[in-house]
Amino acid sequence: MRQPLVMGNWKLNGTKASVEALVKALVEPAAKAEGVEVAVCPPVIFLDLVEKLTEGTRIQYGAQNADVHTAGAFTGENSPVMLKEFGCKYALVGHSERRTLHAETDAVVAAKYVAIQAADLVPVLCIGETLEQFEANQTNSVVEAQLKAVIDVAGIESFAKAVIAYEPVWAIGTGKTATPEIAQAVHAHIRAYLAGFNADVAAKVQVLYGGSMNAANAADLLAQADIDGGLIGGASLKVADFSAIIAAAAK
């Protein structure tokens, strides 16, 4: 039985005051949702604050990005080793905004995935297709290629200590959502593709849905057999919405 994971990606949002208020308000919903792991990914500058606020709670946290390097002359970057020192459990890698806005290729994503695991962090590998690829019925081939790039470098066994997030790019922040049936079909394909390499790893890996999951659609999405939680964007900044998603995952 795979544990549900509900993870908030705050993106470039937050102030000291809003972060404190949000984390404090999530402590009780996270505590009530037994069997569900709750995590947040704040901007890196708030990691110290989140570390303090989550101490003694059931809330885990992670980074939105990590550099491939451990240390050195790489201005503006954050090492996975540094993230681990601040108590992170997770680090997102391959998010569509990193792939598009920062031109991160499958090869770069794979290298970061390896660096994240080497620092004893759990990579949350984001994969998914654009609207053009979706309309051209290329979804399965796109996610396969994104997974294969990591498998070729890190091996299939690495997914025993990783999370996958399927995020149809056309549904991120647009208000458009893949129907539960569409999302389930892709999640099932991801699992079947991985099973071609290692059935045991495929059966156990958590595959989250990351395309505009919100309080209204979470229950239907999370009811699907191969959807193990959500990587939540905008809704994770709203206490009521994120709490409702957490509660839906606990059912």
C-alpha positions as CSV (number, residue, x, y, z in Angstrom):
1,M,0.0,0.0,0.0
2,R,1.5,3.3,-1.1
3,Q,1.3,6.2,1.4
4,P,-0.6,9.2,0.0
5,L,1.6,12.3,-0.2
6,V,0.2,15.8,-0.5
7,M,2.9,18.3,-1.3
8,G,2.6,22.1,-1.7
9,N,4.8,23.9,-4.1
10,W,4.7,27.5,-3.1
11,K,6.7,28.7,-6.1
12,L,7.9,32.3,-5.8
13,N,5.4,33.3,-3.1
14,G,5.4,34.2,0.6
15,T,6.5,36.6,3.2
16,K,7.8,35.9,6.7
17,A,4.4,36.6,8.1
18,S,2.4,34.6,5.5
19,V,4.7,31.6,5.8
20,E,4.4,31.6,9.6
21,A,0.6,31.9,9.4
22,L,0.3,29.2,6.7
23,V,2.5,26.6,8.4
24,K,0.9,27.1,11.8
25,A,-2.6,26.7,10.3
26,L,-1.6,23.4,8.6
27,V,-0.3,21.7,11.7
28,E,-3.7,20.5,12.8
29,P,-5.0,19.3,9.4
30,A,-1.7,17.4,8.9
31,A,-2.0,15.9,12.4
32,K,-5.5,14.7,11.7
33,A,-4.7,13.1,8.4
34,E,-3.2,9.9,9.7
35,G,-1.5,7.8,7.1
36,V,-1.0,10.8,4.8
37,E,2.3,12.6,4.5
38,V,2.1,16.3,4.2
39,A,4.9,18.4,2.8
40,V,5.6,21.9,1.6
41,C,8.2,23.3,-0.7
42,P,8.8,27.0,0.2
43,P,11.2,29.4,-1.5
44,V,14.7,28.5,-0.3
45,I,15.1,31.7,1.7
46,F,12.3,30.5,4.0
47,L,13.7,27.1,4.7
48,D,15.2,28.1,8.1
49,L,11.8,29.5,9.2
50,V,9.9,26.5,8.0
51,E,12.4,24.2,9.8
52,K,11.6,26.0,13.1
53,L,7.9,26.1,12.5
54,T,7.5,22.4,11.5
55,E,9.6,21.1,14.4
56,G,7.5,18.5,16.4
57,T,4.8,18.5,13.7
58,R,3.8,15.9,11.0
59,I,4.7,18.4,8.3
60,Q,7.8,17.6,6.1
61,Y,9.4,20.0,3.7
62,G,11.6,20.3,0.7
63,A,13.2,22.6,-1.8
64,Q,11.8,23.7,-5.2
65,N,15.2,23.2,-6.9
66,A,18.7,22.0,-6.2
67,D,22.0,22.6,-8.1
68,V,23.9,19.7,-9.6
69,H,27.0,20.9,-7.8
70,T,27.8,20.3,-4.1
71,A,29.9,23.5,-3.7
72,G,32.0,25.9,-5.7
73,A,31.8,29.1,-7.8
74,F,28.2,28.8,-8.8
75,T,26.6,32.2,-7.9
76,G,23.0,32.0,-7.0
77,E,22.7,28.3,-6.7
78,N,21.8,26.1,-3.7
79,S,23.6,22.8,-3.1
80,P,21.6,19.6,-2.2
81,V,24.0,19.2,0.8
82,M,23.0,22.7,2.1
83,L,19.3,21.8,1.7
84,K,19.8,18.6,3.7
85,E,21.5,20.6,6.4
86,F,18.4,22.7,6.7
87,G,16.3,19.6,7.3
88,C,14.8,19.1,3.9
89,K,13.5,15.7,3.1
90,Y,12.5,16.4,-0.6
91,A,13.7,18.4,-3.6
92,L,11.7,19.0,-6.7
93,V,13.5,18.3,-10.0
94,G,12.4,18.8,-13.6
95,H,9.4,21.0,-12.8
96,S,8.0,22.4,-16.1
97,E,8.8,25.9,-15.1
98,R,12.5,24.9,-14.6
99,R,12.4,23.1,-17.9
100,T,10.9,26.0,-19.8
101,L,12.1,29.2,-18.0
102,H,15.6,27.9,-17.3
103,A,16.0,25.6,-20.3
104,E,16.7,22.5,-18.1
105,T,17.0,19.5,-20.5
106,D,16.3,15.9,-19.6
107,A,20.1,15.5,-19.2
108,V,20.3,18.3,-16.7
109,V,17.3,17.0,-14.8
110,A,18.8,13.6,-14.6
111,A,22.1,15.0,-13.3
112,K,20.2,17.0,-10.6
113,Y,18.2,13.9,-9.7
114,V,21.5,12.0,-9.0
115,A,22.9,14.9,-7.0
116,I,19.8,15.2,-4.9
117,Q,19.9,11.5,-4.0
118,A,23.6,11.6,-3.3
119,A,22.8,14.2,-0.6
120,D,20.3,11.8,0.9
121,L,17.3,13.8,-0.2
122,V,14.2,12.3,-2.0
123,P,13.9,13.7,-5.5
124,V,10.4,14.5,-6.7
125,L,10.8,14.0,-10.5
126,C,8.3,16.2,-12.4
127,I,7.3,14.9,-15.8
128,G,4.6,15.9,-18.3
129,E,3.6,17.0,-21.7
130,T,2.8,20.4,-23.3
131,L,-0.6,21.2,-24.8
132,E,0.8,20.7,-28.3
133,Q,2.1,17.2,-27.3
134,F,-1.1,16.3,-25.6
135,E,-3.2,17.3,-28.7
136,A,-0.8,15.3,-30.9
137,N,-1.3,12.2,-28.6
138,Q,2.3,12.2,-27.6
139,T,1.8,12.1,-23.8
140,N,3.0,8.6,-23.3
141,S,6.1,8.9,-25.4
142,V,7.0,12.2,-23.7
143,V,6.8,10.9,-20.2
144,E,8.6,7.7,-21.2
145,A,11.5,9.8,-22.6
146,Q,11.6,11.9,-19.5
147,L,11.7,8.8,-17.3
148,K,14.2,7.0,-19.5
149,A,16.7,9.9,-19.2
150,V,16.8,9.4,-15.5
151,I,16.8,5.6,-15.6
152,D,19.8,5.6,-18.0
153,V,21.8,7.7,-15.5
154,A,20.5,6.6,-12.1
155,G,19.0,3.2,-12.7
156,I,15.5,1.9,-12.1
157,E,16.3,1.0,-8.5
158,S,16.8,4.7,-7.7
159,F,13.0,5.1,-7.9
160,A,12.8,3.1,-4.7
161,K,13.9,6.4,-3.0
162,A,12.1,8.9,-5.3
163,V,8.7,10.3,-6.0
164,I,7.2,11.0,-9.5
165,A,4.9,13.9,-10.1
166,Y,2.9,13.9,-13.4
167,E,2.1,17.4,-14.3
168,P,0.5,18.0,-17.7
169,V,2.0,21.4,-18.5
170,W,-1.2,22.6,-20.1
171,A,-3.0,22.2,-16.8
172,I,-0.6,24.0,-14.5
173,G,-2.0,27.3,-13.2
174,T,-4.4,27.5,-16.2
175,G,-7.4,26.2,-14.3
176,K,-7.6,23.4,-16.8
177,T,-7.4,19.9,-15.2
178,A,-7.0,16.5,-16.8
179,T,-10.1,14.6,-16.0
180,P,-9.6,11.9,-13.4
181,E,-9.8,9.3,-16.2
182,I,-7.2,11.0,-18.3
183,A,-4.9,11.5,-15.3
184,Q,-5.4,7.9,-14.2
185,A,-4.6,6.6,-17.6
186,V,-1.3,8.4,-17.7
187,H,-0.4,7.4,-14.1
188,A,-1.1,3.8,-15.0
189,H,1.1,4.1,-18.1
190,I,3.9,5.5,-16.1
191,R,3.7,2.6,-13.7
192,A,3.5,0.1,-16.5
193,Y,6.5,1.6,-18.2
194,L,8.5,1.4,-15.0
195,A,7.3,-2.2,-14.5
196,G,9.1,-3.1,-17.7
197,F,12.3,-2.4,-15.9
198,N,11.4,-3.5,-12.4
199,A,7.9,-4.5,-11.4
200,D,8.5,-4.2,-7.6
201,V,9.8,-0.7,-7.9
202,A,7.0,0.3,-10.1
203,A,4.4,-1.0,-7.7
204,K,5.8,0.9,-4.8
205,V,6.8,4.3,-6.2
206,Q,4.4,7.2,-5.4
207,V,3.1,9.0,-8.5
208,L,1.5,12.3,-7.7
209,Y,-0.8,14.4,-9.9
210,G,0.4,18.0,-10.4
211,G,-2.0,19.8,-12.7
212,S,-4.2,22.3,-10.9
213,M,-5.5,19.9,-8.2
214,N,-7.7,21.9,-5.9
215,A,-10.3,21.4,-3.1
216,A,-13.1,20.8,-5.6
217,N,-11.5,18.1,-7.7
218,A,-9.1,16.5,-5.3
219,A,-11.4,13.7,-4.1
220,D,-12.2,12.5,-7.6
221,L,-8.5,12.5,-8.6
222,L,-7.2,10.9,-5.4
223,A,-9.8,8.1,-5.8
224,Q,-8.0,6.8,-8.8
225,A,-6.0,3.6,-8.3
226,D,-2.6,5.0,-9.5
227,I,-2.8,8.5,-8.2
228,D,-0.9,8.6,-4.9
229,G,-1.3,12.2,-3.9
230,G,-0.8,15.7,-5.3
231,L,1.9,18.3,-6.0
232,I,-0.2,21.3,-5.4
233,G,0.5,24.8,-6.6
234,G,-1.8,27.7,-6.1
235,A,-4.2,25.9,-3.8
236,S,-1.3,25.1,-1.4
237,L,-1.1,28.8,-0.5
238,K,-4.7,28.7,0.8
239,V,-5.2,27.1,4.2
240,A,-8.8,26.0,3.5
241,D,-8.1,24.5,0.1
242,F,-4.9,22.7,1.1
243,S,-6.5,21.4,4.2
244,A,-9.4,20.0,2.1
245,I,-7.0,18.3,-0.2
246,I,-5.1,16.7,2.8
247,A,-8.5,15.5,4.2
248,A,-9.4,14.0,0.8
249,A,-6.2,12.1,0.7
250,A,-6.9,10.6,4.1
251,K,-10.2,9.0,3.0
